[in-house]
């Protein structure tokens, strides 16, 4: 027996002896993350890991009388992780079984960035681990797209998850991924809640800049959601009910090598109509044909329904091979009758609107050895928006459709040169088809436009991390070829993080990106006015390929519960069109292309005092359009929210979690008619574009969740929340029309006071 093995053997006997001596004491297992926090405090060391990788692992804490090396040996024996002491200060955590991960666990630069479960990593991204997630104001379910709006620089200009604005960008400029599948739909209730079931979505990565070279699209940001990759040994499930929907989740172990996760959700409007449902319906229908029709038309029997199902299957074919399959289907449907007396007879026809998504993906990973790993990913994603508008007075039926079908193939090769360097290379093929249909039966008119674009991408990225983990550098280059236009695009990507003086970190992020799809608004009454945006493909002419450049610099400080972080950025996006920006003034029907610049600062201050956490975030944005073909070549961005402030507080007391928060931002830019000279040449005479603003927006939310232990393996969560406690009528949008030779204004108001409650049973 070698000296090293003898040391391990004697250490093992020592542990056995120490456990026998202390057997009279009652010792219970604690979460490994809690144990690491205690070790960190006792030995003044830092651990590098991502919280989701340690989720669900509990051990008996080691004795406080052990040395640091003895503690690390104990942890290695009792967990699947390796613990490498680099310099007596930094402990590198790895996985002893390297199948499906050659890579070290992602390093957390800023832990609990806002609340527990939200961290900032050394690649510039933010992660949300819903297994560790705390509570945010106004939320009782872990709604992914609502939760990310807690980050400075990310908000929704109209309170919907289908219109999320990152640093002045439109929603279509966000790359939204679910287990690597690009999603062209994001919300239920036409944007009021996320369509991604929170019970199966375990991990979220949010990037405002510095994207990996493996990703394409999303010139403003990336929101990547992932299901759990862990195979549980026992069955886990939950059933939940709130004022909007009923849901269920099951994690079913099929064998030691395979598990199946399934989640489903269905609106409860078929059974009852709650105050929350009523508020939501009124919010999406205000100012549309669903709410108010022509004078001689009466709407009745309004019905709305939605559901979603999600599936994830993992199979570890061998120690080195893993197969994962994903499937997702989502449906929203609105129906109502239009009634009128025509020629002395009562006539009635149904109008309807549906929005659907269906997607499937396959992921295959192969670990060849400690140096090489390959991954193959393929997905098909389909989206359809369809409306049938019945016009009783003109005896007309108007049908509109917008459909997207996309196929993606990606192959990645990861080569580990040494403990500090990794080399990632790959190829990515994407074929996108978008179809738009307008069909009128009287008089007969039919327009069907279908376009296809194929993109080939080659990418290479070098990842460097110093041995002490203070320095992290990811530099990549992506080459894209758009075959239809014979267009070549090179895109460098960069993320650099340096930690110094123990409590400081410095960050530089940069990227070039492009995208070939965008959402446009043809008419404000498209799709019954509920969902006006259609997806369209670039044609490299009137609808250019959108290109972006972005750079940001940030610095952070974290010590003794304090966290201060600030980022300054500059972003330039060209190839946008007026139709994609949602103008509702004199440029509403103008079709031209241009660009916008955005520069600003994102800042957050957070303080933790035991179980109490409070934070203050502030965002400053200055963004302007440039459209050379318009009379006003430069004007403020429609999404230029100059100042935004969020103030929040959380408190945990055993099984009770409380949260309250205030959201305030300056009003969005608008264009008003010239006072005293509102109409000229039979058209509205508008003032300078976006020279006015809506009233400032302010909302206060509260939420509370109480966990109840029912029996050994079953517990329940009971939660309540109130959105807009003060019932403030916030202005979120307006537009003007000429009626009877005068100008009338339509003002859209935010959600009023909206309560919600949830009961969820975990077993």
Buried (B, 14 or more C-beta within 10 A) or exposed (E): EEEEEEEBEEBEEBBEEBEEEEEEEEEEEBBBBEBBBEBEEEBEBBBBBBBBBBBEBBBEBBBEEBEBEBBBBBBBEBBEBBBBBBEEBBBBBBBEEBBBBBBBBBBBBBBBBBBBBBBBBBBBBBBBBBBBBBBBBBBBBBBBBBBBBBBBBBBBBBBBBBBBBBBBBBBBBBBBBBBBBBBBBBBBBBBBBBBBBBBBBBBBBBBBBBBBBBBBBBBBBBBBBBBBBBBEEEEBBBBBBBBBBBBBBBBBBEEEBBBBBBBBBBBBBEEEEBEBBEBBBEBBBBBBBBBBBEEEBBBEEEBBBBBBBBBBBBBBEEEBBBBBBBBBBBBBBBBBBBBBEEEEEEBEBEBBBBBBBBBBBBBBBBBEEEEEBBBBBBBBBBBBBBBBBBBBBEEBBBBBBBBBBBBBEBBBBBBBEEBEEBEBBBEBBBBBBBBBBBBBEEEEEEEEEEBEBBBEBBBBBBBBBBBBBBBBBBBBBBBBBBEBBEBEBEBEBBBBBBBEEEEBBBBBBBBBBBBBBBBBBBEBEBBBBBBBBBBBBBBBEEBBBBBBBBBBBBEBBBEEEEBBBBBBBBBBBBBBBBBBBBBBBBBBEBEEBBBBBBBBBBBBBBBBEEEBBBBBBBBBBBBBBBBEEBEBEBBBBBBBBBEBBBBBBBBBEEEEBBBBBBBBBBBBBBBBBEEEEBBEEEEBBBBEBBBEBBEEBBBBBBBBBBBEEEEEEEBBBBBBBBBBBEEBEBBBBBBBEBEEEEBEEBEBBBBBBBBBBBEBBBB
